[in-house]
Amino acid sequence: MDTETNKATEMSSTMDDNTDSFEKVKTKKSQKRRREMGAMEMESEDTIARKRPQFPPISGDKLTGGTDETRKVPVPAHRYTPLKENWLKIFTPIVENLQLQVRFNLKTRNVEIKTCKETQDIGALTKAADFVKAFILGFQVEDALALIRLDELFLETFDVTDGKLCPDAAAVSLGGCVDFSPTSQCFIP
């Protein structure tokens, strides 16, 4: 019997030791409440104006890392003659206004546009590529110049034959988009 009481006292003493080693379980409500309180404190800290660092502007050549970037615009065969006729009109604004280098590579049939040390605007290469691409797609040079002059003007194209259209329906839908009369508005089936 003494052995039984000794075992019982040992078990009670070990249970007391274990209760000290137990950690209190946190409920989800208390965790959520603490998170909400922390978020409220962060909001109050955000309302205080923080001091922003002032950095001097970086020139275009330092921003690109000193390497020259190039863009190539492919030219289909049916646009060679208009490109030859209007080459000076295309060449002049790209070189003078955007300070880029341009050439037509006869071997690859691409108009290649390249940055140089004089290029100051970061987006000049994109503007010039869009300008040439607009001319290649069939815009007049004067209309395509708007892509160079305006900053937030971009060129996006889509193919009308993407849908399941017969050739007659495609012509009618394209005519509906081009025509500005009130009877036929823009409709694409």
KEPAZA-646322 format. One record per residue (C-alpha): x, y, z; residue in one letter. Coordinates in steps of 0.05 Angstrom, whole numbers, plus 32768, in hexadecimal, padded with zeros to 4 digits. Last residue first. Layout:
BEGIN
<site><X>X</X><Y>Y</Y><Z>Z</Z><res>A</res></site>
...
***
This chain:
BEGIN
<site><X>7E66</X><Y>8325</Y><Z>794C</Z><res>P</res></site>
<site><X>7E8C</X><Y>8367</Y><Z>794B</Z><res>I</res></site>
<site><X>7E62</X><Y>83A5</Y><Z>794D</Z><res>F</res></site>
<site><X>7E79</X><Y>83ED</Y><Z>794D</Z><res>C</res></site>
<site><X>7E3F</X><Y>8417</Y><Z>7937</Z><res>Q</res></site>
<site><X>7E1A</X><Y>8416</Y><Z>78F5</Z><res>S</res></site>
<site><X>7DDF</X><Y>8445</Y><Z>78F0</Z><res>T</res></site>
<site><X>7E01</X><Y>847F</Y><Z>7914</Z><res>P</res></site>
<site><X>7E38</X><Y>8484</Y><Z>78DF</Z><res>S</res></site>
<site><X>7E7E</X><Y>847A</Y><Z>78F8</Z><res>F</res></site>
<site><X>7E93</X><Y>8441</Y><Z>78CB</Z><res>D</res></site>
<site><X>7ED5</X><Y>841F</Y><Z>78DF</Z><res>V</res></site>
<site><X>7EB8</X><Y>83EF</Y><Z>7913</Z><res>C</res></site>
<site><X>7E7D</X><Y>83DC</Y><Z>78E7</Z><res>G</res></site>
<site><X>7EAB</X><Y>83D1</Y><Z>78AC</Z><res>G</res></site>
<site><X>7ED4</X><Y>83A1</Y><Z>78D6</Z><res>L</res></site>
<site><X>7E95</X><Y>837C</Y><Z>78E9</Z><res>S</res></site>
<site><X>7E7E</X><Y>8378</Y><Z>78A0</Z><res>V</res></site>
<site><X>7EC2</X><Y>8360</Y><Z>7888</Z><res>A</res></site>
<site><X>7EC7</X><Y>832B</Y><Z>78BE</Z><res>A</res></site>
<site><X>7E80</X><Y>8314</Y><Z>78AE</Z><res>A</res></site>
<site><X>7E92</X><Y>830B</Y><Z>7865</Z><res>D</res></site>
<site><X>7ED2</X><Y>82E4</Y><Z>7875</Z><res>P</res></site>
<site><X>7EAE</X><Y>82B2</Y><Z>78A2</Z><res>C</res></site>
<site><X>7EB7</X><Y>82BF</Y><Z>78EB</Z><res>L</res></site>
<site><X>7ECB</X><Y>8292</Y><Z>7925</Z><res>K</res></site>
<site><X>7EEF</X><Y>82C6</Y><Z>794E</Z><res>G</res></site>
<site><X>7F39</X><Y>82D7</Y><Z>794A</Z><res>D</res></site>
<site><X>7F30</X><Y>82ED</Y><Z>7902</Z><res>T</res></site>
<site><X>7F2D</X><Y>8336</Y><Z>7917</Z><res>V</res></site>
<site><X>7F75</X><Y>8333</Y><Z>792F</Z><res>D</res></site>
<site><X>7F87</X><Y>8361</Y><Z>7968</Z><res>F</res></site>
<site><X>7FB3</X><Y>839D</Y><Z>796F</Z><res>T</res></site>
<site><X>7FCB</X><Y>83C9</Y><Z>79A8</Z><res>E</res></site>
<site><X>7FF4</X><Y>8409</Y><Z>79A2</Z><res>L</res></site>
<site><X>7FFF</X><Y>8436</Y><Z>79DD</Z><res>F</res></site>
<site><X>7FF0</X><Y>847F</Y><Z>79EF</Z><res>L</res></site>
<site><X>8002</X><Y>8496</Y><Z>7A35</Z><res>E</res></site>
<site><X>803E</X><Y>84C2</Y><Z>7A24</Z><res>D</res></site>
<site><X>8025</X><Y>84E7</Y><Z>79E8</Z><res>L</res></site>
<site><X>8056</X><Y>8503</Y><Z>79B4</Z><res>R</res></site>
<site><X>8076</X><Y>84C1</Y><Z>799E</Z><res>I</res></site>
<site><X>8035</X><Y>849B</Y><Z>7996</Z><res>L</res></site>
<site><X>8016</X><Y>84D8</Y><Z>7975</Z><res>A</res></site>
<site><X>804A</X><Y>84D1</Y><Z>793E</Z><res>L</res></site>
<site><X>8023</X><Y>8494</Y><Z>7925</Z><res>A</res></site>
<site><X>7FEE</X><Y>84C2</Y><Z>7908</Z><res>D</res></site>
<site><X>8020</X><Y>84EC</Y><Z>78E2</Z><res>E</res></site>
<site><X>8044</X><Y>84AE</Y><Z>78C8</Z><res>V</res></site>
<site><X>8002</X><Y>8491</Y><Z>78AD</Z><res>Q</res></site>
<site><X>7FEB</X><Y>8452</Y><Z>78D0</Z><res>F</res></site>
<site><X>7FF1</X><Y>840F</Y><Z>78AA</Z><res>G</res></site>
<site><X>8009</X><Y>83DA</Y><Z>78DB</Z><res>L</res></site>
<site><X>8052</X><Y>83EA</Y><Z>78CA</Z><res>I</res></site>
<site><X>8046</X><Y>8433</Y><Z>78DC</Z><res>F</res></site>
<site><X>802A</X><Y>841F</Y><Z>791F</Z><res>A</res></site>
<site><X>8065</X><Y>83F0</Y><Z>792B</Z><res>K</res></site>
<site><X>8095</X><Y>8429</Y><Z>791C</Z><res>V</res></site>
<site><X>8074</X><Y>8456</Y><Z>7950</Z><res>F</res></site>
<site><X>806D</X><Y>841E</Y><Z>7983</Z><res>D</res></site>
<site><X>80B7</X><Y>840F</Y><Z>797D</Z><res>A</res></site>
<site><X>80C8</X><Y>8459</Y><Z>7984</Z><res>A</res></site>
<site><X>809C</X><Y>8460</Y><Z>79C2</Z><res>K</res></site>
<site><X>80BA</X><Y>8422</Y><Z>79E2</Z><res>T</res></site>
<site><X>8101</X><Y>843A</Y><Z>79D6</Z><res>L</res></site>
<site><X>80F1</X><Y>847F</Y><Z>79F1</Z><res>A</res></site>
<site><X>80D5</X><Y>8464</Y><Z>7A32</Z><res>G</res></site>
<site><X>8115</X><Y>8470</Y><Z>7A5A</Z><res>I</res></site>
<site><X>811C</X><Y>84B8</Y><Z>7A40</Z><res>D</res></site>
<site><X>8163</X><Y>84D2</Y><Z>7A3C</Z><res>Q</res></site>
<site><X>8182</X><Y>84B1</Y><Z>79FF</Z><res>T</res></site>
<site><X>81C4</X><Y>84D4</Y><Z>79EF</Z><res>E</res></site>
<site><X>81EE</X><Y>8498</Y><Z>7A04</Z><res>K</res></site>
<site><X>81CB</X><Y>846B</Y><Z>79D2</Z><res>C</res></site>
<site><X>818B</X><Y>8442</Y><Z>79CD</Z><res>T</res></site>
<site><X>817D</X><Y>8415</Y><Z>7992</Z><res>K</res></site>
<site><X>8144</X><Y>840D</Y><Z>7960</Z><res>I</res></site>
<site><X>8148</X><Y>83D6</Y><Z>792C</Z><res>E</res></site>
<site><X>8115</X><Y>83D5</Y><Z>78F3</Z><res>V</res></site>
<site><X>8113</X><Y>838D</Y><Z>78DE</Z><res>N</res></site>
<site><X>8119</X><Y>8369</Y><Z>789B</Z><res>R</res></site>
<site><X>814E</X><Y>8339</Y><Z>78B7</Z><res>T</res></site>
<site><X>817F</X><Y>8345</Y><Z>787D</Z><res>K</res></site>
<site><X>8167</X><Y>838A</Y><Z>786B</Z><res>L</res></site>
<site><X>8172</X><Y>83A6</Y><Z>78B1</Z><res>N</res></site>
<site><X>8150</X><Y>83E9</Y><Z>78B4</Z><res>F</res></site>
<site><X>8174</X><Y>8418</Y><Z>78E3</Z><res>R</res></site>
<site><X>8163</X><Y>8445</Y><Z>791D</Z><res>V</res></site>
<site><X>818D</X><Y>8464</Y><Z>7955</Z><res>Q</res></site>
<site><X>8168</X><Y>8488</Y><Z>798C</Z><res>L</res></site>
<site><X>8168</X><Y>84D1</Y><Z>79A4</Z><res>Q</res></site>
<site><X>811C</X><Y>84D3</Y><Z>79AF</Z><res>L</res></site>
<site><X>810E</X><Y>8515</Y><Z>798C</Z><res>N</res></site>
<site><X>8144</X><Y>8518</Y><Z>7957</Z><res>E</res></site>
<site><X>8151</X><Y>84CE</Y><Z>7948</Z><res>V</res></site>
<site><X>810A</X><Y>84B3</Y><Z>794E</Z><res>I</res></site>
<site><X>80EA</X><Y>84F2</Y><Z>7932</Z><res>P</res></site>
<site><X>8117</X><Y>84F0</Y><Z>78F3</Z><res>T</res></site>
<site><X>8116</X><Y>84A6</Y><Z>78E1</Z><res>F</res></site>
<site><X>80CC</X><Y>849E</Y><Z>78D5</Z><res>I</res></site>
<site><X>80C3</X><Y>84DB</Y><Z>78A8</Z><res>K</res></site>
<site><X>8106</X><Y>84CB</Y><Z>7886</Z><res>L</res></site>
<site><X>80F0</X><Y>8483</Y><Z>787A</Z><res>W</res></site>
<site><X>80AC</X><Y>8496</Y><Z>785D</Z><res>N</res></site>
<site><X>80B7</X><Y>847C</Y><Z>7815</Z><res>E</res></site>
<site><X>80E2</X><Y>8442</Y><Z>782A</Z><res>K</res></site>
<site><X>80B0</X><Y>842C</Y><Z>7860</Z><res>L</res></site>
<site><X>8076</X><Y>8432</Y><Z>782F</Z><res>P</res></site>
<site><X>809C</X><Y>8405</Y><Z>77FE</Z><res>T</res></site>
<site><X>80B0</X><Y>83D1</Y><Z>7833</Z><res>Y</res></site>
<site><X>806A</X><Y>83CA</Y><Z>7851</Z><res>R</res></site>
<site><X>8052</X><Y>8390</Y><Z>7825</Z><res>H</res></site>
<site><X>808F</X><Y>8366</Y><Z>7839</Z><res>A</res></site>
<site><X>8080</X><Y>8366</Y><Z>7883</Z><res>P</res></site>
<site><X>80AC</X><Y>8390</Y><Z>78B1</Z><res>V</res></site>
<site><X>80C3</X><Y>8373</Y><Z>78F4</Z><res>P</res></site>
<site><X>80CF</X><Y>83A5</Y><Z>792C</Z><res>V</res></site>
<site><X>8110</X><Y>8399</Y><Z>7952</Z><res>K</res></site>
<site><X>811E</X><Y>83BB</Y><Z>7994</Z><res>R</res></site>
<site><X>8163</X><Y>83C9</Y><Z>79B1</Z><res>T</res></site>
<site><X>8180</X><Y>83DA</Y><Z>79F4</Z><res>E</res></site>
<site><X>81C6</X><Y>83F7</Y><Z>79FE</Z><res>D</res></site>
<site><X>81E7</X><Y>83E7</Y><Z>7A40</Z><res>T</res></site>
<site><X>81FC</X><Y>841E</Y><Z>7A71</Z><res>G</res></site>
<site><X>81D4</X><Y>8401</Y><Z>7AAA</Z><res>G</res></site>
<site><X>8191</X><Y>8414</Y><Z>7A8E</Z><res>T</res></site>
<site><X>8186</X><Y>8446</Y><Z>7AC7</Z><res>L</res></site>
<site><X>81CC</X><Y>8464</Y><Z>7AC0</Z><res>K</res></site>
<site><X>81C0</X><Y>8473</Y><Z>7A76</Z><res>D</res></site>
<site><X>817C</X><Y>8492</Y><Z>7A83</Z><res>G</res></site>
<site><X>8193</X><Y>84C3</Y><Z>7AB8</Z><res>S</res></site>
<site><X>8181</X><Y>84B7</Y><Z>7B01</Z><res>I</res></site>
<site><X>815A</X><Y>84EC</Y><Z>7B27</Z><res>P</res></site>
<site><X>8177</X><Y>84FF</Y><Z>7B6B</Z><res>P</res></site>
<site><X>815D</X><Y>84D7</Y><Z>7BA7</Z><res>F</res></site>
<site><X>8135</X><Y>84F3</Y><Z>7BE0</Z><res>Q</res></site>
<site><X>8124</X><Y>84C2</Y><Z>7C17</Z><res>P</res></site>
<site><X>80DE</X><Y>84C3</Y><Z>7C32</Z><res>R</res></site>
<site><X>80D0</X><Y>84DB</Y><Z>7C79</Z><res>K</res></site>
<site><X>8094</X><Y>84BA</Y><Z>7C97</Z><res>R</res></site>
<site><X>8055</X><Y>84E1</Y><Z>7CA6</Z><res>A</res></site>
<site><X>8030</X><Y>84C5</Y><Z>7CE2</Z><res>I</res></site>
<site><X>7FF0</X><Y>84A6</Y><Z>7CC9</Z><res>T</res></site>
<site><X>8016</X><Y>8464</Y><Z>7CC1</Z><res>D</res></site>
<site><X>8022</X><Y>845F</Y><Z>7D0C</Z><res>E</res></site>
<site><X>7FD8</X><Y>8464</Y><Z>7D1C</Z><res>S</res></site>
<site><X>7FCA</X><Y>842F</Y><Z>7CE9</Z><res>E</res></site>
<site><X>8000</X><Y>8402</Y><Z>7D08</Z><res>M</res></site>
<site><X>7FE0</X><Y>8409</Y><Z>7D4D</Z><res>E</res></site>
<site><X>7F9C</X><Y>83F5</Y><Z>7D30</Z><res>M</res></site>
<site><X>7FBC</X><Y>83B9</Y><Z>7D0E</Z><res>A</res></site>
<site><X>7FDC</X><Y>83A3</Y><Z>7D4F</Z><res>G</res></site>
<site><X>7F99</X><Y>83A8</Y><Z>7D73</Z><res>M</res></site>
<site><X>7F79</X><Y>837E</Y><Z>7D3D</Z><res>E</res></site>
<site><X>7FB0</X><Y>834A</Y><Z>7D41</Z><res>R</res></site>
<site><X>7FAA</X><Y>8348</Y><Z>7D8D</Z><res>R</res></site>
<site><X>7F5E</X><Y>833D</Y><Z>7D88</Z><res>R</res></site>
<site><X>7F69</X><Y>8305</Y><Z>7D55</Z><res>K</res></site>
<site><X>7F9A</X><Y>82E2</Y><Z>7D83</Z><res>Q</res></site>
<site><X>7F6B</X><Y>82EA</Y><Z>7DBE</Z><res>S</res></site>
<site><X>7F31</X><Y>82CE</Y><Z>7D96</Z><res>K</res></site>
<site><X>7F5B</X><Y>8294</Y><Z>7D7C</Z><res>K</res></site>
<site><X>7F69</X><Y>827C</Y><Z>7DC1</Z><res>T</res></site>
<site><X>7FAF</X><Y>8279</Y><Z>7DDD</Z><res>K</res></site>
<site><X>7FC2</X><Y>8239</Y><Z>7DFF</Z><res>V</res></site>
<site><X>7FE8</X><Y>8243</Y><Z>7E41</Z><res>K</res></site>
<site><X>8029</X><Y>821F</Y><Z>7E42</Z><res>E</res></site>
<site><X>8033</X><Y>81E0</Y><Z>7E6A</Z><res>F</res></site>
<site><X>8076</X><Y>81D9</Y><Z>7E8D</Z><res>S</res></site>
<site><X>805B</X><Y>81EF</Y><Z>7ED1</Z><res>D</res></site>
<site><X>8020</X><Y>81BF</Y><Z>7ECA</Z><res>T</res></site>
<site><X>8052</X><Y>8187</Y><Z>7EBC</Z><res>N</res></site>
<site><X>8076</X><Y>8191</Y><Z>7EFE</Z><res>D</res></site>
<site><X>8034</X><Y>818D</Y><Z>7F25</Z><res>D</res></site>
<site><X>8022</X><Y>814E</Y><Z>7EFE</Z><res>M</res></site>
<site><X>8066</X><Y>8130</Y><Z>7F11</Z><res>T</res></site>
<site><X>8058</X><Y>813E</Y><Z>7F5B</Z><res>S</res></site>
<site><X>8013</X><Y>8120</Y><Z>7F56</Z><res>S</res></site>
<site><X>802F</X><Y>80E2</Y><Z>7F34</Z><res>M</res></site>
<site><X>8065</X><Y>80DA</Y><Z>7F69</Z><res>E</res></site>
<site><X>8032</X><Y>80E1</Y><Z>7FA1</Z><res>T</res></site>
<site><X>8006</X><Y>80AC</Y><Z>7F81</Z><res>A</res></site>
<site><X>8041</X><Y>807D</Y><Z>7F77</Z><res>K</res></site>
<site><X>8056</X><Y>8086</Y><Z>7FC0</Z><res>N</res></site>
<site><X>800F</X><Y>8079</Y><Z>7FD6</Z><res>T</res></site>
<site><X>800D</X><Y>8038</Y><Z>7FAD</Z><res>E</res></site>
<site><X>8051</X><Y>8022</Y><Z>7FC7</Z><res>T</res></site>
<site><X>803A</X><Y>802D</Y><Z>800E</Z><res>D</res></site>
<site><X>8000</X><Y>8000</Y><Z>8000</Z><res>M</res></site>
***
